[in-house]
Amino acid sequence: MNKGELIDKVSEKANMTKKQADMLLTAAIDAIMEAVSEGDKVTLVGFGSFEPRDRKEREGRNPKTGEVMQIPATTVPAFSAGKLFKEMVSQ
């Protein structure tokens, strides 16, 4: 499912126009991305949580040359599925 198909589904379920559903979905995604980029954790009960996670500096290899190189530390976004979401997928 892509964003357009998700917008169609949301507009159906929420009984709103596709334009309203697009604005709602875009605003929600933007709010989640802003919060996580500022270091906050966003928890949607039953669905899951989004949070920033720190990755330590580590050693890697250049696949072309095999040369050892240092991969710098960074912060990455992470998603953890909630209990209800996990149960729905596992059935």
LINNORVEN-V32141 format. One record per backbone hydrogen bond with DSSP energy under -0.5 kcal/mol. CO is the residue of the C=O (numbers start at 0). NH is the residue of the N-H. Records with the same first field share a line. If there is no record, write none. Layout:
# LINNORVEN-V32141
CO: NH, NH
This chain:
# LINNORVEN-V32141
1: 5
2: 6
3: 7
4: 8
5: 9
6: 10
7: 11
8: 12
9: 13
10: 15
11: 14
16: 20
17: 21
18: 22
19: 23
20: 24
21: 25
22: 26
23: 27
24: 28
25: 29
26: 30
27: 31
28: 32
29: 33
30: 34
31: 35
32: 36
33: 37
34: 39
35: 38
40: 42
41: 43, 49
42: 44
43: 46, 47
45: 84
46: 81
47: 43
48: 79
49: 41
50: 77
52: 75
54: 73
57: 70
59: 68
60: 62
61: 65
66: 61
68: 59
69: 71
70: 57
73: 54
75: 52
77: 50
79: 48
81: 85
82: 86
83: 87
84: 88
85: 89
86: 90
